[in-house]
Every structure is written in C-alpha cells, then in structure tokens.
Amino acid sequence: MLGNRRLIITAVLASLGFVSVAFVARIARAQWAMGALPFARRIFVTPIPGAPFSATEEVSITSAAANGGAFQRRSFALIARDSGGRIHNESRVNVPLTSTRDPWLISFMVYDPNRQMSAFMNPYTHIAREITFTRAAGPAPPNNWAQHESPSTLAADPNVRLDDLGTSLMEGLEVHGYRRTVTIPSKISGTPQPVIITDEYWYSEELHINMLEKHADPRTGELTVRLTKLIRVEPPPDLFNVPLDYKVVDITPTSPSLTSQ
C-alpha cells in the first residue's frame, strides 16, 4: 500500500510537470518487479475546462491467495469536474464482493486549476489539508503510455510491448484502447518462469479521461477500474468547495526540492 501511495503522488507530480513521465515509468517498472499495482486504483481526472461531468468510479479487485484461491473486493466513488476544470473525487474502502454494505468514505478532495490548489478533506476530523502547486496538470492522465512514450523508447526495451486495441463505445463516448504487456524475467521476479503483466486503458479524447483501466499480475491478482453512470451536465457547485465546518491547514512545502526531480 505504501508503494502504491508513493506512485500515486509521483504520478500526480508528473502530471503537474514536477517530474518526468519517464521517471514515473521507472518507478512503475520497479514496482511491477516487486508485485505492486502500478495503477493508483483511481481514475485520474484532468482539470480541463469546458467538459463538465459526474460519474461513479467502480473498482473491482481480485487478489491472488497463497493457497491458489482468490479474494474479491469492490468499491465505488463519486468523481466530478465542473466547466471551470475543478475536480472532486472520493476515496472509499474496499469491501468483500459479497458484502451488502456500501464502502464507507475515507476522504475526499477538490482541485482548483485556477488556484492550482488541492484540498484533502478528512470527514472524521473535519480538517482540510491544502497544498498549492506551481504548475498546472497536463491534458492526459500520466499512465497513458501511448501518449507519453515515444516508439523509440518502447523499442529499446524488449520486455515491453504496446498494442493498439482500436476504438469502442463506453457510456456513449468513443474511447481508444491500448494494452501494455511487461515481461519480468524470472531472475528478477523470483519465480520459476517469467511473469507476464498486462495493463490496459481506454481513453476518451472528448473528456480527456480514461473510462476503463485494467491491471493483471499473476502474483497479485487483477484490478479493474471503470466509470459508470456518466452524467454530462454541470455538477452541484458545493462539490468543489471546502465545507464551511472544516478547518483549513496549509501543507504547501516551503522547500523548492519538491520541483527539482
């Protein structure tokens, strides 16, 4: 979990221009070798203006068990973006697939591209932690390899293959799919045979978000994150503000080292 959080932070910083996508890729490949999930278990919403929507982000996780079985979990969260590019999303716990209770809310956040500020809200302490960035996020999610990596970069690594899956329709939107296959040699993976890991995303150019992401690693299991119940109207404005009963704490780093990667 700690490794995933580090990759989430690194991916966000990459989208904001603090670190290079190649740097994120190196971290992701190192975590693949250790069996960590490269996806952040979240759909990365780009803060572009003029494309408001709200949707339910559905997460499905199948974890491989040591006895050869599997443990299935699920979660969901609300995500939204207004016409100004402001973002709202939630974090909820994963619950067993057979659970009848809804996953409870852990936290939620808002991002304002005009102020270049993120606020992370804790619903239990009613504290909002704000951080201000020096650069705006990019127009595409940081894990969209086909949009970030050049063919020469891929050709230089014989253990990585990128396949174009063509176009399809999801929630009434045209999406373009890509699959990335990474082969981890046995001497690195620690298994008798090479480990083949696949990651896939289906991207909507119209909304500049991934509508579907998949990850499969035989050592850890499978992860699927998809957007459903898409509504393309202006979301309620209260979603993008820090609630009035929350205490705001500024956690913006004072050291320039954050942007020196």
Secondary structure, 3 states (H helix, E strand, C coil): CHHHHHHHHHHHHHHCCCCCHHHHHHHHHHHHHHCCCCCCCCCCCCCCCCCCEEEEEEEEEEEECCCCCEEEEEEEEEEEECCCCCEEEEEECCEECCCCCCCCEEEEEEEECCCCEEEEEECCCCEEEEEECCCCCCCCCCCCHHHHCCHHHHHCCCCEEEEEEEEEEECCEEEEEEEEEEEECHHHHCCCCCEEEEEEEEEECCCCEEEEEEEEECCCEEEEEEEEEEECCCCCHHHHCCCCCCEEEECCCCCHHHHCC
